[in-house]
Amino acid sequence: MDGARVLIAASATAVCCLACAVWIFRSSSSSFPASSNKHQPPPANFCGCASCGCRDAKSANGEMAVGGENKKKAPEPAPPEAPSMMEQLVPEITTHALSYLDYTSLCRLSMTNSAMRRAADDDGAWKALYHKDFTVEQGTINPPNGWKAYYAATKAIINLNAEFYNIIREGSLPAMSRFWLNADYVKCIHATGEFCTGYNAVMESWGMLLNWGQDGGGQGIAFQIRDVRVRVLGEVAWVNMKANVLFHVTNVYELCNGRWYMVHHHSSLMADPPPHNMFA
């Protein structure tokens, strides 16, 4: 009896092991494709050639790796900017249009954008503006630094010359002493005919003149200047004008250490009445 029981248990165990083996075999067989001879499509990054290294994976940014190196596409050039209306005009028309602007407006125009800056820096425009604001007697000269720089220098001398007459009107000797260059070659010829040379002698003469102008208790002498003519040549500039319809005046300025100083003043009385031909 005991032997029969052992035989039955052994047979049951063998059947269970056989069933498990069959189940495992079927499970592993179902994980493989039905036919291993079917053609598999190439990877998306496979170009089909057998010699180059382009069958490597694509680069991180999706570009094909050829020969093991990533080749980036060249950036497309930006489309050219369309020319502005000012750039499309004939240069002569642009110059003529800008000649109607004053000094301040032309400077402001140059700060708007690059196209306006190129137009406002046109040498012909500044030459036309110079002749409009000042004199036409210098049309034959050719300023070495261009008409824009020459205009700025001329305007600076005119403003400086006006300051000279403001100092006389205010009667300020300290301001007059700072206005002149402290040098031994400065000269001053007053309308009275007095001739002074050297800084100290010139300042002494102006001290006497300014005190005389203030003897009445008021301010100094007020001059009305007209027919101003300016010429700038390097570090020297001179101004010719008429003052109070009585005097012909010439002032000479010198650029020293980045600042303009007066170095010569000559004032003479006009002939009354002026002779028709003084050499007749």
C-alpha positions as CSV (number, residue, x, y, z in Angstrom):
1,M,0.0,0.0,0.0
2,D,2.7,2.4,0.9
3,G,4.6,1.7,-2.3
4,A,1.5,2.4,-4.4
5,R,1.1,5.8,-2.7
6,V,4.8,6.7,-3.4
7,L,4.4,5.8,-7.0
8,I,1.2,7.9,-7.4
9,A,3.0,11.0,-5.9
10,A,6.0,10.6,-8.1
11,S,3.8,10.4,-11.2
12,A,1.9,13.5,-10.2
13,T,5.1,15.4,-9.7
14,A,6.4,14.4,-13.1
15,V,3.2,15.5,-14.8
16,C,3.4,18.9,-13.1
17,C,7.0,19.5,-14.2
18,L,6.1,18.5,-17.8
19,A,3.2,20.9,-17.9
20,C,5.4,23.8,-16.5
21,A,8.1,23.1,-19.1
22,V,5.5,23.2,-22.0
23,W,4.1,26.5,-20.7
24,I,7.5,28.1,-20.4
25,F,8.5,27.0,-24.0
26,R,5.3,28.5,-25.5
27,S,5.7,31.8,-23.6
28,S,9.3,32.3,-24.8
29,S,8.4,31.3,-28.4
30,S,5.6,34.0,-28.6
31,S,8.1,36.8,-27.8
32,F,10.0,36.3,-31.1
33,P,8.6,37.4,-34.5
34,A,6.8,34.7,-36.4
35,S,9.4,34.7,-39.2
36,S,13.0,35.9,-38.7
37,N,13.5,36.0,-42.5
38,K,11.3,39.0,-43.1
39,H,13.1,42.3,-44.2
40,Q,13.3,44.8,-41.4
41,P,13.1,48.5,-42.4
42,P,16.3,50.4,-41.8
43,P,16.4,52.9,-38.9
44,A,15.3,56.4,-39.6
45,N,18.9,57.7,-39.3
46,F,20.3,55.1,-41.7
47,C,21.2,56.5,-45.1
48,G,21.7,53.2,-46.9
49,C,25.4,53.5,-47.7
50,A,28.0,51.0,-46.5
51,S,31.2,53.1,-46.4
52,C,30.5,56.4,-44.5
53,G,29.7,56.8,-40.9
54,C,26.4,58.5,-41.4
55,R,24.5,55.4,-40.0
56,D,25.3,56.9,-36.6
57,A,22.5,58.4,-34.6
58,K,21.4,61.9,-35.4
59,S,22.7,64.7,-33.4
60,A,20.8,66.1,-30.5
61,N,19.4,68.9,-32.6
62,G,18.1,66.5,-35.3
63,E,20.9,67.2,-37.8
64,M,22.5,64.2,-39.7
65,A,25.9,63.3,-38.4
66,V,28.1,62.8,-41.5
67,G,31.6,61.2,-41.0
68,G,31.1,61.4,-37.2
69,E,30.8,65.3,-37.3
70,N,27.8,67.4,-36.9
71,K,27.3,69.8,-39.8
72,K,25.1,72.8,-38.9
73,K,23.2,74.7,-41.5
74,A,24.5,78.2,-42.3
75,P,22.2,80.9,-41.0
76,E,20.2,82.6,-43.6
77,P,21.3,86.2,-44.3
78,A,19.0,88.9,-43.1
79,P,17.1,90.6,-45.8
80,P,18.5,94.0,-46.7
81,E,16.8,97.0,-45.2
82,A,14.8,99.0,-47.6
83,P,16.4,102.5,-48.3
84,S,14.7,105.4,-46.5
85,M,13.0,108.2,-48.4
86,M,15.9,110.5,-47.7
87,E,18.4,107.9,-49.2
88,Q,16.3,107.6,-52.3
89,L,16.6,111.3,-53.1
90,V,19.2,112.7,-55.4
91,P,22.1,114.1,-53.3
92,E,21.6,117.6,-54.7
93,I,17.9,117.5,-53.6
94,T,18.9,116.3,-50.2
95,T,21.4,119.1,-49.7
96,H,18.9,121.7,-50.9
97,A,16.2,120.4,-48.5
98,L,18.6,120.4,-45.5
99,S,19.8,123.9,-46.3
100,Y,16.4,125.2,-45.0
101,L,17.2,123.9,-41.5
102,D,19.1,125.9,-38.9
103,Y,22.1,124.8,-36.9
104,T,20.1,123.3,-34.0
105,S,17.6,121.5,-36.2
106,L,20.4,119.9,-38.3
107,C,22.2,118.7,-35.2
108,R,19.0,117.2,-33.9
109,L,18.3,115.5,-37.2
110,S,21.6,113.8,-37.1
111,M,20.7,112.1,-33.8
112,T,17.5,110.4,-35.0
113,N,18.9,107.4,-36.9
114,S,21.9,106.3,-39.0
115,A,20.3,107.4,-42.3
116,M,19.5,110.9,-41.0
117,R,23.0,111.1,-39.5
118,R,24.6,110.4,-42.9
119,A,22.4,113.0,-44.5
120,A,23.0,115.6,-41.8
121,D,26.8,115.1,-42.0
122,D,26.8,115.9,-45.7
123,D,29.5,118.5,-46.3
124,G,27.4,120.4,-48.9
125,A,24.6,120.9,-46.4
126,W,26.9,122.5,-43.9
127,K,28.6,124.7,-46.6
128,A,25.1,126.0,-47.6
129,L,24.2,126.6,-44.0
130,Y,27.5,128.4,-43.4
131,H,26.9,130.8,-46.3
132,K,23.3,131.3,-45.1
133,D,24.2,132.2,-41.5
134,F,27.5,133.9,-42.0
135,T,29.2,135.4,-45.1
136,V,29.7,134.2,-48.7
137,E,33.2,135.7,-49.0
138,Q,34.9,132.5,-48.1
139,G,33.4,130.3,-50.9
140,T,36.8,129.7,-52.4
141,I,38.4,128.1,-49.4
142,N,38.4,124.4,-48.6
143,P,38.3,123.8,-44.9
144,P,40.7,120.9,-44.0
145,N,38.3,119.3,-41.6
146,G,35.1,119.9,-43.6
147,W,32.4,122.5,-43.5
148,K,30.7,121.1,-40.5
149,A,33.8,121.6,-38.3
150,Y,34.4,125.0,-39.9
151,Y,30.8,126.1,-39.1
152,A,31.2,125.0,-35.5
153,A,34.5,126.9,-35.1
154,T,33.1,130.0,-36.7
155,K,30.0,129.9,-34.5
156,A,32.3,129.5,-31.4
157,I,34.3,132.6,-32.4
158,I,31.2,134.7,-33.0
159,N,29.9,133.7,-29.5
160,L,33.3,134.5,-28.0
161,N,33.4,137.9,-29.7
162,A,29.9,138.7,-28.4
163,E,31.2,137.8,-24.9
164,F,34.0,140.4,-25.3
165,Y,31.5,143.2,-25.7
166,N,29.3,141.9,-22.9
167,I,32.4,142.2,-20.6
168,I,32.8,145.8,-21.8
169,R,29.2,146.6,-21.1
170,E,29.4,145.0,-17.6
171,G,32.7,146.8,-16.9
172,S,34.3,143.7,-15.4
173,L,38.1,144.0,-15.3
174,P,38.5,140.5,-13.8
175,A,36.5,139.0,-16.7
176,M,38.6,141.0,-19.2
177,S,41.8,139.8,-17.6
178,R,40.7,136.1,-18.1
179,F,39.6,136.9,-21.6
180,W,43.0,137.9,-22.8
181,L,46.0,135.5,-23.2
182,N,48.6,136.2,-20.6
183,A,51.5,136.6,-23.0
184,D,54.0,139.4,-23.9
185,Y,53.1,139.5,-27.5
186,V,49.4,140.6,-27.1
187,K,48.5,144.0,-28.4
188,C,45.7,146.5,-28.1
189,I,45.1,149.7,-30.1
190,H,42.1,151.7,-28.7
191,A,40.1,154.1,-30.8
192,T,41.9,157.0,-29.0
193,G,45.1,155.9,-30.8
194,E,46.7,154.5,-27.6
195,F,48.9,151.5,-28.4
196,C,49.6,148.9,-25.7
197,T,51.8,145.8,-26.0
198,G,52.2,143.1,-23.4
199,Y,49.6,141.6,-21.1
200,N,50.2,144.0,-18.2
201,A,50.1,147.1,-20.3
202,V,46.9,145.9,-22.1
203,M,45.1,145.2,-18.7
204,E,46.1,148.6,-17.4
205,S,44.6,150.3,-20.4
206,W,41.4,148.4,-20.1
207,G,41.2,149.2,-16.4
208,M,41.3,152.9,-17.2
209,L,38.7,152.5,-20.0
210,L,36.3,150.5,-18.0
211,N,36.5,153.0,-15.1
212,W,35.9,155.8,-17.4
213,G,32.8,154.1,-18.8
214,Q,31.4,153.7,-15.3
215,D,32.1,157.3,-14.1
216,G,28.4,158.0,-14.4
217,G,27.5,155.3,-11.9
218,G,25.9,153.0,-14.4
219,Q,27.2,150.1,-16.4
220,G,30.0,150.2,-18.9
221,I,29.9,151.1,-22.6
222,A,27.2,149.3,-24.7
223,F,28.4,148.5,-28.2
224,Q,26.1,147.6,-31.1
225,I,28.1,145.5,-33.5
226,R,27.2,144.7,-37.1
227,D,28.7,143.4,-40.4
228,V,30.7,140.7,-38.6
229,R,33.2,138.8,-40.7
230,V,35.0,135.8,-39.2
231,R,37.9,133.7,-40.5
232,V,39.3,130.7,-38.8
233,L,42.6,129.3,-39.8
234,G,44.0,126.5,-37.6
235,E,44.6,127.9,-34.2
236,V,44.1,131.5,-35.1
237,A,40.9,133.4,-35.9
238,W,40.1,137.0,-36.6
239,V,37.0,139.1,-36.7
240,N,36.3,142.3,-38.6
241,M,33.2,144.3,-37.7
242,K,31.7,147.7,-37.2
243,A,30.7,149.0,-33.8
244,N,28.2,151.7,-33.0
245,V,28.5,153.1,-36.5
246,L,31.6,154.8,-35.3
247,F,34.4,152.3,-35.2
248,H,36.1,149.7,-37.4
249,V,37.2,146.9,-35.2
250,T,39.5,143.9,-35.7
251,N,39.8,141.2,-33.0
252,V,42.3,138.4,-33.2
253,Y,42.0,135.1,-31.2
254,E,44.4,132.3,-30.5
255,L,43.6,128.7,-29.5
256,C,45.7,127.8,-26.5
257,N,45.3,124.6,-24.4
258,G,41.8,124.0,-25.9
259,R,40.5,127.5,-25.3
260,W,40.3,130.6,-27.4
261,Y,41.9,133.8,-26.0
262,M,42.1,137.3,-27.4
263,V,45.6,138.3,-28.4
264,H,44.9,141.5,-30.5
265,H,42.3,144.3,-30.5
266,H,42.3,147.2,-32.9
267,S,39.6,149.9,-32.9
268,S,39.7,153.0,-35.1
269,L,37.2,155.8,-35.9
270,M,35.4,155.8,-39.2
271,A,35.9,158.8,-41.4
272,D,32.9,161.1,-41.2
273,P,31.9,161.5,-43.9
274,P,33.9,158.7,-45.5
275,P,35.9,160.1,-48.5
276,H,34.7,159.0,-51.9
277,N,38.3,158.3,-52.9
278,M,40.8,158.8,-50.2
279,F,43.7,158.4,-52.7
280,A,42.4,161.0,-55.2
